[in-house]
Amino acid sequence: MSPTPEVSPQRPPEMQALLDATVDAVIIIDSRGIIESFNRSGERLFGYQADEVVGRNVSILMTRTDSQSHDHYMGRYLTTGVPHIIGIGREVDARRKDGSVFPVFLSVGQIHGANPPRFVGLLHDITLRREAMSAIRRERDRANMYLEMAQVILLALSPDRRVQLINRRGCESLGRREMDLLGRDWLELAVPTDQQEDVARAFRDVAANAIGDERYFEHDVLSASGERRLIAWRCIAIRNASGHLTGFFSSGEDITESRKAEEEAQASQARMTQVSRLATMGEMAAGIAHELNQPLAAIANYANAALRLAAQADLSTLDPDGDVRMALDQISQQALRAGEIIRRLRALVQNRETRQEPSNLNDAIAEVIGFVAGDAKLNEVRIVSQFDPSMPIALLDRIQIQQIALNLLRNSIEALVEQPRGQREIRLQTKWSTHTVQLVIEDNGPGVPADLVSRIFDPFCTTKATGTGLGLAISRTIAEAHRGKLSYDSPVGGGARFTLTLPYSGDTPR
């Protein structure tokens, strides 16, 4: 015997009119899933007329997957009272008369008091919403792709400069994970302490600008490892419709390497300029050497001839102390020395190798002190020397090292002329260690002006009104040719201090 069909209750016309006026599809089914009512919105949504679906199982409106499980859910609810879909709204796929599938939001409720049990379903077409959400997801995915592919740092900050968004490039630059960056104060997180005030000021300037106005600034960022990278930022303020500041958006390019390359290029250009100047000096020195060698040789010859004549003559009356003879001897020696210095200077600026021979730095410098003793005495300059008694024999170009010492001592004497009499002093010291020998020359003069300290060794840089600006440049070149260094600093009490440091291998015979 077939089961007796449940009889659909007669519905008041007012109720049917209400159902038909409802924007969403309204479907009433019995406990077996048989459709009892199908409103006008349901007809428009599914493409069925009401008389085509009333009396049929609601599964005709479902996809194959949902239809297979519907009866199971309904039977379990009627048996256990535990709802699976009843009272719970959810998104499902529905099927039209033409077989097309579309998304709906389904809400199912039980009609209380009905006997046998009946259920009402409300279905809202969410095709447009789902398409919009899909479009939003696509745009979001595309934006995320652009963010991740970008070769610059992309950074979004709140008005109080807390990180709201940062891309993969930014995380890599900082050496941190995104989760460790979000919500953190950018200044405290990534900006070195010595630059935080300037960066905060830059953000205030951006905030004061109109929407869309871009500001460019640079600052270092600190990675998790403590490495500093120089970033060039372009930053704009983000505002809402009311014009209130809602945050900042910045794009940053790492210019660390390009800035280093730029500085190296500038340094290389400076070195090329210096080389060019030195080459010119070499040509000048060649001409000077040619022009001066003959008169210097003549001076030496005449001095030697005078010495020979003096030896033959009786000068006991005219020169009882031998001062003339000593003066002539000094003239001869200094003429020969001047010629040697010119030849060495020419070799230096023409980039020839220095002539390094075993020498004692103390002896070489003591000789130079003798050269300037007269000039120092004339200008009432006191030279205090302290020689390291254990100074070893080192490989030096004696003439060139003496040229450095001579330049430094003469510079100090000239600088001390402006000091009060009785307060003019030069302190000279030699010392050595396992790997170096040093000469330190210090005076209590006015020192080097602060704006010239960085350029003091540049060719043609001078503090003297009549100076050439070549002495210190040549001295530094000589030091570097010895694989050494000539440096400047100012003592605590004022004045100038030059330190010549030369390598010492330790295997040169003492």
C-alpha positions as CSV (number, residue, x, y, z in Angstrom):
1,M,0.0,0.0,0.0
2,S,1.4,3.4,-1.0
3,P,1.7,6.0,1.8
4,T,-1.1,8.5,2.1
5,P,0.1,11.9,0.8
6,E,0.1,14.9,3.1
7,V,-2.5,17.4,2.3
8,S,-1.3,20.9,1.7
9,P,-3.1,23.4,3.9
10,Q,-5.2,26.1,2.3
11,R,-3.4,29.5,2.6
12,P,-5.3,32.7,3.1
13,P,-5.2,35.0,0.0
14,E,-3.5,37.7,2.2
15,M,-0.7,35.3,3.1
16,Q,-0.2,34.3,-0.6
17,A,-0.1,37.9,-1.6
18,L,2.6,38.6,1.1
19,L,4.7,35.7,-0.2
20,D,4.4,36.9,-3.8
21,A,5.4,40.4,-2.7
22,T,8.6,39.2,-1.1
23,V,11.7,40.1,-3.0
24,D,13.5,36.9,-2.1
25,A,12.3,33.5,-3.3
26,V,10.1,31.8,-0.7
27,I,9.7,28.0,-0.9
28,I,7.6,25.9,1.6
29,I,8.2,22.2,1.7
30,D,6.8,19.3,3.8
31,S,8.8,16.8,5.8
32,R,9.4,14.7,2.7
33,G,10.9,17.7,0.8
34,I,7.8,18.1,-1.4
35,I,7.2,21.7,-2.6
36,E,3.9,23.1,-1.3
37,S,4.4,26.8,-2.1
38,F,6.5,28.7,-4.6
39,N,6.2,32.5,-4.8
40,R,6.5,34.9,-7.7
41,S,10.2,35.8,-6.8
42,G,11.0,32.0,-6.9
43,E,9.4,31.9,-10.4
44,R,11.6,34.7,-11.6
45,L,14.7,33.3,-10.0
46,F,14.5,29.7,-11.1
47,G,12.6,30.1,-14.4
48,Y,9.8,27.7,-13.3
49,Q,6.1,28.5,-13.0
50,A,4.7,27.5,-9.6
51,D,2.5,24.8,-11.0
52,E,5.7,23.2,-12.5
53,V,7.4,22.7,-9.1
54,V,4.5,22.4,-6.6
55,G,4.2,18.7,-5.7
56,R,7.7,17.9,-6.8
57,N,10.8,17.3,-4.6
58,V,12.8,20.4,-3.8
59,S,15.9,18.6,-5.1
60,I,15.0,19.7,-8.6
61,L,16.2,23.2,-7.5
62,M,19.5,21.8,-6.2
63,T,22.8,20.7,-7.7
64,R,23.5,16.9,-7.7
65,T,25.7,17.2,-4.6
66,D,23.2,19.0,-2.5
67,S,20.2,16.9,-3.6
68,Q,21.9,13.7,-2.5
69,S,22.4,14.9,1.0
70,H,19.2,16.9,1.5
71,D,17.0,13.9,2.4
72,H,19.6,12.6,4.8
73,Y,19.8,16.0,6.7
74,M,16.0,16.3,6.8
75,G,15.6,12.7,8.2
76,R,18.2,13.2,10.8
77,Y,16.6,16.4,12.0
78,L,13.2,14.9,12.3
79,T,14.6,11.9,14.2
80,T,17.1,13.7,16.5
81,G,16.0,17.3,16.5
82,V,19.6,18.3,15.8
83,P,19.7,20.9,13.0
84,H,22.2,20.9,10.2
85,I,20.9,23.6,8.0
86,I,17.7,24.7,9.8
87,G,18.1,28.0,11.5
88,I,21.5,28.5,9.9
89,G,22.0,30.7,6.9
90,R,24.6,29.7,4.4
91,E,25.7,30.1,0.8
92,V,24.7,27.2,-1.6
93,D,24.5,26.7,-5.4
94,A,21.0,26.4,-6.9
95,R,19.9,25.1,-10.3
96,R,17.5,26.9,-12.7
97,K,15.1,25.2,-15.1
98,D,17.6,25.6,-17.9
99,G,20.2,23.8,-15.9
100,S,22.4,26.8,-15.1
101,V,23.8,26.9,-11.6
102,F,24.0,30.2,-9.6
103,P,24.8,31.1,-6.0
104,V,22.2,31.9,-3.4
105,F,22.1,32.6,0.3
106,L,19.7,30.1,1.9
107,S,17.9,30.5,5.2
108,V,15.7,27.5,6.4
109,G,13.2,27.6,9.2
110,Q,10.5,25.3,10.6
111,I,6.9,26.5,10.7
112,H,6.0,25.9,14.3
113,G,2.6,24.4,15.1
114,A,2.3,22.8,11.7
115,N,1.3,19.2,11.8
116,P,2.8,17.4,10.0
117,P,6.1,19.5,10.1
118,R,6.6,22.0,7.4
119,F,9.7,24.2,6.5
120,V,10.2,27.5,4.7
121,G,13.2,28.4,2.8
122,L,14.3,32.0,1.8
123,L,16.7,32.3,-1.1
124,H,18.5,35.4,-2.1
125,D,20.5,35.6,-5.4
126,I,24.0,36.5,-4.5
127,T,25.4,36.3,-8.1
128,L,26.3,40.0,-8.2
129,R,27.8,39.9,-4.7
130,R,29.9,36.8,-5.4
131,E,31.1,38.4,-8.7
132,A,32.0,41.5,-6.8
133,M,33.8,39.5,-4.1
134,S,35.6,37.6,-6.8
135,A,36.6,40.9,-8.5
136,I,37.8,42.2,-5.2
137,R,39.8,39.1,-4.5
138,R,41.3,39.3,-8.0
139,E,42.3,42.9,-7.5
140,R,43.6,42.1,-4.1
141,D,45.6,39.2,-5.4
142,R,46.9,41.4,-8.2
143,A,47.8,44.1,-5.8
144,N,49.6,41.6,-3.6
145,M,51.4,40.3,-6.6
146,Y,52.5,43.8,-7.5
147,L,53.6,44.4,-3.9
148,E,55.6,41.2,-3.8
149,M,57.1,41.7,-7.2
150,A,58.1,45.4,-6.6
151,Q,61.9,46.0,-6.5
152,V,61.3,48.9,-4.1
153,I,60.2,49.0,-0.5
154,L,56.5,49.7,-0.2
155,L,55.4,50.9,3.2
156,A,52.1,52.1,4.6
157,L,52.1,53.8,8.0
158,S,49.4,55.0,10.4
159,P,49.3,58.7,11.4
160,D,51.5,57.8,14.4
161,R,54.0,56.1,12.0
162,R,53.1,52.5,12.9
163,V,53.6,49.9,10.2
164,Q,50.3,48.9,8.5
165,L,51.7,47.3,5.4
166,I,55.2,46.3,4.2
167,N,56.1,44.2,1.2
168,R,58.5,41.4,0.8
169,R,61.3,43.8,-0.4
170,G,60.9,45.8,2.8
171,C,61.0,42.7,5.0
172,E,64.2,41.5,3.2
173,S,65.9,44.9,3.7
174,L,65.1,44.8,7.4
175,G,65.9,41.1,7.8
176,R,62.6,40.7,9.6
177,R,59.3,38.8,9.2
178,E,56.1,40.7,8.3
179,M,54.4,39.6,11.5
180,D,57.3,41.1,13.5
181,L,56.9,44.5,11.8
182,L,53.2,45.1,11.7
183,G,52.0,47.6,14.3
184,R,55.5,48.6,15.3
185,D,56.7,52.3,15.4
186,W,58.7,52.8,12.3
187,L,61.2,55.2,13.9
188,E,62.0,53.0,16.8
189,L,62.0,49.9,14.6
190,A,64.2,50.8,11.7
191,V,65.6,54.3,12.0
192,P,69.0,54.9,13.7
193,T,68.8,57.0,16.8
194,D,71.0,59.8,15.3
195,Q,68.5,60.3,12.4
196,Q,65.1,59.8,14.2
197,E,64.6,63.5,14.8
198,D,65.2,64.4,11.1
199,V,62.9,61.6,9.9
200,A,60.1,62.6,12.3
201,R,60.4,66.2,11.0
202,A,60.1,64.8,7.4
203,F,56.9,63.0,8.2
204,R,55.5,66.2,9.8
205,D,56.3,68.0,6.6
206,V,54.5,65.4,4.6
207,A,51.5,65.5,6.9
208,A,51.3,69.3,6.4
209,N,51.2,68.9,2.6
210,A,48.1,68.7,0.5
211,I,46.9,65.3,-0.7
212,G,49.0,64.0,-3.5
213,D,52.0,66.2,-2.7
214,E,55.1,64.1,-2.7
215,R,58.1,64.6,-0.5
216,Y,61.6,63.1,-1.1
217,F,64.0,62.4,1.7
218,E,66.7,59.9,2.6
219,H,67.6,58.1,5.7
220,D,69.3,54.9,6.9
221,V,67.4,51.9,7.9
222,L,68.8,49.4,10.5
223,S,68.4,45.7,9.7
224,A,68.0,43.1,12.4
225,S,71.8,42.4,12.1
226,G,72.6,46.1,12.7
227,E,73.6,46.8,9.1
228,R,72.8,50.3,7.9
229,R,71.3,50.7,4.4
230,L,70.7,54.1,2.8
231,I,67.1,54.4,1.4
232,A,65.7,57.1,-0.8
233,W,62.0,57.6,0.1
234,R,59.1,59.1,-1.8
235,C,56.3,59.7,0.6
236,I,52.7,61.1,0.4
237,A,50.0,61.7,3.0
238,I,46.8,59.6,2.8
239,R,43.6,61.4,3.7
240,N,39.9,60.5,4.0
241,A,37.0,62.3,2.3
242,S,37.0,64.9,5.1
243,G,40.6,65.7,4.5
244,H,41.8,64.1,7.8
245,L,45.1,62.4,7.8
246,T,44.7,58.6,7.8
247,G,48.3,57.6,7.2
248,F,51.4,57.7,5.0
249,F,52.4,55.7,1.9
250,S,56.1,55.5,1.0
251,S,58.2,53.8,-1.7
252,G,61.8,53.4,-0.9
253,E,64.8,52.6,-3.1
254,D,68.0,51.2,-1.6
255,I,70.7,53.5,-2.9
256,T,73.5,52.3,-0.7
257,E,75.6,50.7,-3.5
258,S,74.9,53.5,-6.0
259,R,75.9,56.2,-3.4
260,K,79.1,54.2,-2.7
261,A,79.8,54.0,-6.4
262,E,79.1,57.7,-6.8
263,E,81.5,58.6,-3.9
264,E,84.1,56.2,-5.3
265,A,83.8,57.8,-8.7
266,Q,84.3,61.2,-7.2
267,A,87.3,60.0,-5.2
268,S,88.6,58.4,-8.4
269,Q,88.1,61.7,-10.3
270,A,89.9,63.5,-7.5
271,R,92.8,61.0,-7.7
272,M,93.0,61.4,-11.4
273,T,93.1,65.2,-11.0
274,Q,95.9,64.8,-8.4
275,V,97.8,62.5,-10.7
276,S,97.4,65.0,-13.5
277,R,98.7,67.8,-11.3
278,L,101.6,65.6,-10.1
279,A,102.4,64.8,-13.8
280,T,102.5,68.5,-14.5
281,M,104.7,69.0,-11.5
282,G,107.0,66.2,-12.9
283,E,107.4,68.1,-16.1
284,M,108.0,71.3,-14.1
285,A,110.5,69.5,-11.9
286,A,112.3,68.2,-14.9
287,G,112.7,71.7,-16.2
288,I,113.7,73.1,-12.8
289,A,116.2,70.3,-12.3
290,H,117.7,71.1,-15.7
291,E,117.8,74.8,-15.0
292,L,119.1,74.6,-11.4
293,N,121.6,71.8,-11.8
294,Q,124.1,74.0,-13.6
295,P,124.1,76.9,-11.1
296,L,124.1,74.5,-8.2
297,A,127.1,72.7,-9.7
298,A,128.8,76.0,-10.2
299,I,128.1,77.0,-6.6
300,A,129.6,73.7,-5.4
301,N,132.6,74.1,-7.7
302,Y,133.2,77.7,-6.6
303,A,132.8,76.8,-2.9
304,N,135.3,73.9,-3.4
305,A,137.7,76.2,-5.2
306,A,137.4,78.8,-2.3
307,L,138.1,76.0,0.1
308,R,141.3,75.1,-1.8
309,L,142.4,78.7,-1.9
310,A,141.7,79.1,1.8
311,A,143.8,76.1,2.5
312,Q,146.7,77.6,0.7
313,A,146.3,81.1,2.2
314,D,147.0,82.2,5.7
315,L,143.6,83.2,7.1
316,S,144.6,83.3,10.7
317,T,143.9,87.0,10.8
318,L,140.8,87.2,8.6
319,D,139.2,84.0,9.8
320,P,140.8,83.0,13.2
321,D,137.8,80.8,14.2
322,G,137.5,79.0,10.8
323,D,133.9,80.4,10.3
324,V,134.6,81.2,6.7
325,R,136.0,77.8,6.0
326,M,133.0,76.2,7.7
327,A,130.5,78.4,5.8
328,L,132.1,77.5,2.5
329,D,132.0,73.8,3.4
330,Q,128.3,74.1,4.2
331,I,127.7,75.9,0.9
332,S,129.3,73.1,-0.9
333,Q,127.3,70.4,1.0
334,Q,124.0,72.1,0.7
335,A,124.4,72.8,-3.0
336,L,125.0,69.1,-3.6
337,R,122.1,68.2,-1.3
338,A,119.8,70.6,-3.2
339,G,120.7,69.0,-6.4
340,E,119.9,65.6,-5.0
341,I,116.6,66.7,-3.6
342,I,115.5,68.1,-7.0
343,R,116.5,64.8,-8.7
344,R,114.6,62.8,-6.1
345,L,111.5,65.1,-6.4
346,R,111.6,64.7,-10.1
347,A,111.7,60.9,-9.7
348,L,108.8,61.0,-7.2
349,V,106.4,63.0,-9.3
350,Q,107.2,60.9,-12.4
351,N,106.1,57.8,-10.4
352,R,109.4,56.2,-10.2
353,E,110.3,53.8,-7.4
354,T,111.8,55.2,-4.2
355,R,115.4,54.3,-3.4
356,Q,115.0,52.5,0.0
357,E,118.1,51.6,1.8
358,P,118.9,50.6,5.4
359,S,118.7,53.8,7.4
360,N,118.3,55.0,11.0
361,L,115.3,57.3,11.3
362,N,116.9,59.1,14.3
363,D,120.0,60.0,12.4
364,A,118.1,61.2,9.3
365,I,115.8,63.5,11.5
366,A,118.7,64.8,13.6
367,E,120.3,66.0,10.4
368,V,117.2,67.8,9.4
369,I,117.0,69.6,12.7
370,G,120.5,70.9,11.9
371,F,119.2,72.2,8.6
372,V,116.5,74.3,10.3
373,A,118.4,75.2,13.5
374,G,119.4,78.6,12.1
375,D,115.9,79.5,11.0
376,A,114.4,78.4,14.3
377,K,116.9,80.5,16.2
378,L,116.2,83.5,14.1
379,N,112.4,83.2,14.8
380,E,113.0,82.3,18.5
381,V,111.4,78.9,18.1
382,R,112.5,76.2,20.5
383,I,112.8,72.6,19.1
384,V,112.5,69.9,21.7
385,S,113.4,66.5,20.4
386,Q,113.0,63.0,21.9
387,F,114.6,60.2,20.0
388,D,113.8,56.6,20.8
389,P,117.3,55.1,21.7
390,S,116.2,51.7,20.6
391,M,115.2,52.8,17.0
392,P,116.1,50.0,14.6
393,I,117.6,50.2,11.1
394,A,114.7,50.4,8.6
395,L,114.5,50.5,4.8
396,L,114.0,54.2,4.0
397,D,114.6,56.6,1.2
398,R,116.6,58.9,3.4
399,I,116.4,62.0,1.3
400,Q,112.7,61.7,0.8
401,I,112.0,61.1,4.5
402,Q,114.1,64.1,5.3
403,Q,112.1,66.1,2.8
404,I,108.9,65.2,4.8
405,A,110.5,66.2,8.1
406,L,111.9,69.4,6.5
407,N,108.5,70.4,5.1
408,L,106.8,69.8,8.5
409,L,109.4,71.6,10.5
410,R,109.4,74.7,8.2
411,N,105.6,74.8,8.3
412,S,105.7,74.7,12.1
413,I,108.3,77.5,12.3
414,E,106.3,79.7,9.9
415,A,103.0,79.0,11.9
416,L,104.7,79.9,15.2
417,V,105.8,83.3,14.1
418,E,102.3,84.6,15.0
419,Q,102.7,83.3,18.6
420,P,104.1,85.4,21.4
421,R,107.8,85.3,21.9
422,G,108.9,82.8,24.5
423,Q,105.9,80.6,23.7
424,R,107.1,79.2,20.4
425,E,107.9,75.5,20.7
426,I,108.1,72.4,18.4
427,R,108.1,69.0,20.0
428,L,109.6,66.2,17.9
429,Q,109.6,62.5,18.8
430,T,110.6,59.3,17.2
431,K,109.3,55.8,18.3
432,W,109.0,52.3,17.0
433,S,106.9,49.2,17.5
434,T,107.0,45.7,16.2
435,H,105.7,46.7,12.7
436,T,106.2,50.5,12.4
437,V,108.5,53.4,13.0
438,Q,107.1,56.8,13.6
439,L,108.0,60.5,13.5
440,V,105.7,62.9,15.4
441,I,106.1,66.7,15.0
442,E,103.9,68.8,17.1
443,D,103.7,72.6,17.6
444,N,101.7,75.0,19.8
445,G,100.7,77.3,17.0
446,P,97.2,78.2,15.7
447,G,96.7,74.8,14.0
448,V,94.8,74.1,10.8
449,P,91.4,75.8,10.3
450,A,88.5,73.4,10.7
451,D,87.3,74.0,7.2
452,L,90.6,72.9,5.7
453,V,91.4,69.8,7.8
454,S,89.7,67.4,5.4
455,R,91.7,69.0,2.5
456,I,95.0,69.7,4.1
457,F,96.9,67.1,2.0
458,D,95.3,68.1,-1.3
459,P,97.6,69.7,-3.8
460,F,97.5,73.5,-3.8
461,C,95.6,73.7,-0.5
462,T,97.4,76.1,1.8
463,T,96.9,78.3,4.8
464,K,99.8,80.6,3.8
465,A,99.3,83.8,1.9
466,T,102.3,83.0,-0.3
467,G,102.3,79.2,-0.1
468,T,102.1,76.9,-3.1
469,G,100.1,74.2,-1.3
470,L,102.4,71.4,-2.6
471,G,104.6,70.6,0.5
472,L,102.1,68.4,2.4
473,A,100.7,66.9,-0.8
474,I,104.3,65.8,-1.8
475,S,105.0,64.6,1.7
476,R,101.9,62.4,1.8
477,T,102.8,61.0,-1.6
478,I,106.3,60.1,-0.3
479,A,104.8,58.4,2.7
480,E,102.4,56.4,0.5
481,A,105.3,55.4,-1.8
482,H,106.9,53.9,1.4
483,R,103.6,52.1,2.0
484,G,103.2,54.4,5.0
485,K,100.8,57.1,6.1
486,L,101.1,60.8,7.0
487,S,98.2,62.0,9.2
488,Y,97.1,65.2,11.0
489,D,95.3,65.9,14.2
490,S,95.1,68.7,16.7
491,P,96.5,68.2,20.2
492,V,94.2,68.8,23.2
493,G,95.9,72.2,24.0
494,G,95.7,73.4,20.5
495,G,98.3,73.6,17.7
496,A,99.1,71.1,15.0
497,R,100.4,67.5,15.1
498,F,101.6,65.5,12.2
499,T,102.4,61.8,12.5
500,L,104.5,59.9,9.9
501,T,104.1,56.1,10.2
502,L,106.3,53.9,8.1
503,P,106.2,50.1,7.9
504,Y,109.0,48.1,9.6
505,S,109.3,44.4,9.0
506,G,111.6,43.6,11.9
507,D,114.0,41.7,9.8
508,T,116.2,44.7,8.8
509,P,119.6,44.5,10.5
510,R,119.9,46.8,13.5
